[in-house]
Amino acid sequence: MTETGKTLLRARAAAPRLAALGTEDKNACLAAMARSLAGGADRILSANAEDVAAARGRLSASMIDRLTLDEKRIRGMADGILEVAALPDPVGLELESFERPNGLSISKVSVPLGVVGIIYESRPNVTSDAAALCFKSGNVCVLKPGSDALRSCAAITELLRGAAEPYGLADAVCVLTGAEGSRAAAAELMNATGLVDVLIPRGGAGLIKACVENSKVPCIQTGTGICHVYVDGRADFSMALDIIDNAKTQRPSVCNAEEVLLVSRDVAADFLPLLSARLRDARSAAGKTPVELILDTEAARIISGTPAGPGDFDTEFLDYKLAVGVVADVREAVSHIAAHSTRHSDCIVTDDPEAAEYFLNAVDSAAVYHNASTRFTDGGEFGLGCEIGISTQKLHARGPMGLRELTSYKYVVRGKGQTR
Amino acid sequence: MTETGKTLLRARAAAPRLAALGTEDKNACLAAMARSLAGGADRILSANAEDVAAARGRLSASMIDRLTLDEKRIRGMADGILEVAALPDPVGLELESFERPNGLSISKVSVPLGVVGIIYESRPNVTSDAAALCFKSGNVCVLKPGSDALRSCAAITELLRGAAEPYGLADAVCVLTGAEGSRAAAAELMNATGLVDVLIPRGGAGLIKACVENSKVPCIQTGTGICHVYVDGRADFSMALDIIDNAKTQRPSVCNAEEVLLVSRDVAADFLPLLSARLRDARSAAGKTPVELILDTEAARIISGTPAGPGDFDTEFLDYKLAVGVVADVREAVSHIAAHSTRHSDCIVTDDPEAAEYFLNAVDSAAVYHNASTRFTDGGEFGLGCEIGISTQKLHARGPMGLRELTSYKYVVRGKGQTR
């Protein structure tokens, strides 16, 4: 049996023990994990230095930045664990209960999913975030970090496991070190039906696609966001500019950033010059990176910019680039979004309540906005307290996934000898 | 493009139109579908006669019985559609709503899944059942019947589509006739990510395994049930016998029937002779099929029966067969179930509240029972009014899936220009 196979068996075996652990013990163990991380900062930093040294010259500067830990980031990881400990326990809740005419009493009770696999890339902090969210929701996690972050993640998980040891639950946090190769370990995790209950990939579009297409374990599709803002014929221009500016430039590298702007033909000639002034001229004048405007034929007749090529309205730029198109009205905007959106977050800016309701109903995305930035699609901003990812699929959970979305339920049926 | 590919595109295109249809129109259309089926009974019967003739000699008698329709069964199908029409509309419900400190108003609203693929076998009535459940929940269905039932299903869907035509929604009910071959059509359906939102296989263990392992479209694992009854040391013997008899013999061919009996060592010597008398002697005397008892070593020392072979405690017999084992106590029963159950439905019979609570908590199945037959795991019996299947996985839905389990949700966010 491979190392991965042995780890998966230990994870499965730990699942019922963790599921049986009470809220107080879970919180105490999470607090011990946070202390353990803070106390072991030196070990983490020295492992991380090795990862960073090995990555130099091979990874881009921004990837190395994601990989690099310092004291402050480690404190942030420890604080993150304490924040999760402070959230309400999502398991053991009676979600519904009813009595049937035959006297059967039926309760629907929240339970952990069981064993949750997390495949991620080079951010070492995902290790403690995911471990804490899974632990609090009663789930054993099997972490599969990218090979670039392996030493850092091994050091972090060792500290977390040490803190769970006194509870007999070191195996509540498992890591696939990929002794037999990173790809082989990932493949084994994706094939581990019966041992792993759900797989959550966290990372770029390529990783997510590979998991969705290859995993036999049920997989939650997260992340990729081609988010739209539609400026309606009755939009408040100043509000529209604020929303677009925020959705595009506040943090362009994230999935809830805007990638496409659609403008109603009624107002395009008036609005687009304002857009160009705000996203290019004003930003340049302020010493900020101007946004590259990638224009369809009609927009290009109104303002200057890069002519849109095939695929530009289907690209998650994650950069200071915005595809801009002109549409007839809200109906054409909805059709465009249906054809090009990744169903993450899409927004209409309008003062027309009818157009707004039409858009909110007809756009089939995890989050639909009227007069607010798409950047709010986030577990913290939605008040979930945390998130393990943002689901762009429709099964199980949609949008930001917090602790509750890491649970399933079971029906508990109590009878007095009833038969059918 | 294949015929299947064209059908899938039509299905996708119909999804937003069906999602926008109001409750009254949906119900009126369902009533028209029921009338259309009843009025077209002759066409269905003649298509069905061809299917049955082609199946003779090739399929078993019980398979041919499942395949065969008569006036009464067609009336039952039409009535089933009307029952679904009478259920509450599961979409458009505000599941939650809250306001954030920044003034954003967020509602979580139930929405259809979109396009639901159903792969099934030779029961033609699944065609109208699944179509009605999907339609009521605002989902376009893409039906892939087994090749044995193809003519019957084509006749049924033609009548359903005809009834939906006046609403511009004939494509709300699509059927894959498999012009390019039944397997090729199924494979194309399983690969149709982006066009199909979820796949629900309905049928035997082989079909379900093939879907779960091969589908790139998210798939809900349904059905297979290796259900256990555990007779505790403090069980009421008479209640235990009633429950076991019901769970095993009332309808042995279904997934919520009992396949394994575990008996506490404390009472095995007293209880097993009563079991043998009830399930074998009394049934034989009444002219009913006796239940074959397949015994582990310890049970075989107490009563006569077939010695259990390897795999007998991991088999869904769907027949008058029951694997019987002796365990030390409720803890060993729970461990046995963890190792052998398909996580469908498992029961403890006991008068000891502590043992009952331990079992209900520790057994990780969709439905866990205290003192009632496992046969109650059913959408109708749980009060859902209907069911599209019984999920044995933990993502999305668990246990009986009714209309509500055919929905997802989206977050509707209303603002006044908020940015982050």
Interface residues (C-beta under 8 A of the other chain):
Chain A: P16 A19 A20 F98 R100 L104 I106 V111 L113 G114 T193 D197 V198 V212 E213 K216 P218 C219 I220 D236 M239 D242 I243 D245 N246 A247 Q250 A338 A356 L360 N361 A362 D364 S365 A366 A367 V368 Y369 H370 N371 A372 S373 R375 F376 T377 E381 F382 G383 Q393 K394 L395 H396 R398 G399 S408 Y409 K410 Y411 V412 V413 R414 G415 K416 G417 Q418 T419 R420
Chain B: P16 A19 A20 F98 R100 L104 I106 V111 L113 G114 T193 D197 V198 V212 E213 K216 P218 C219 I220 D236 M239 D242 I243 D245 N246 A247 Q250 A338 A356 L360 N361 A362 D364 S365 A366 A367 V368 Y369 H370 N371 A372 S373 R375 F376 T377 E381 F382 G383 Q393 K394 L395 H396 R398 G399 S408 Y409 K410 Y411 V412 V413 R414 G415 K416 G417 Q418 T419 R420
